[in-house]
Amino acid sequence: MQFVDEYPVLKLARITGPHHNFLSIRFSEKELTESPVIEDIDPQKKEKGLIKEEVLEQVMFGVALMSSEMNQKYYVEKVEFLSGDTQPVSIYKYLATEIVRRVKRAKSIKD
């Protein structure tokens, strides 16, 4: 996995054989009143690609899971993904948990 930390934006790319997935999450310091923005940044935007609402659902589930596990709130402002990436959509829950783990680890090192 390749991880890029440009806090508050964190990006993760995962390539394993023929499978490839990209996820970018922008975090907010405070709770938002609106749902996070989700953007498909795939320039080719395949017709039968990943569905953004399903990706967002998985990302939010992963972040909520880690918030509960780490006893700390993480607020998602924006999510970016590539609709042409490979299934299953549940991989985005995993990628989101990995991003939050790395945020927590980075904060621990800075403190």
Secondary structure, DSSP 8 states (H G I E B T S, - for coil): -EEEEETTEEEEEEEETTEEEEEEEEEESS--SS--EEEE--SS--TTS--HHHHHHHHHHHHHHHHHHHT---EEEEEEE-TTS-S-TTHHHHHHHHHHHHHHHHHHHH-
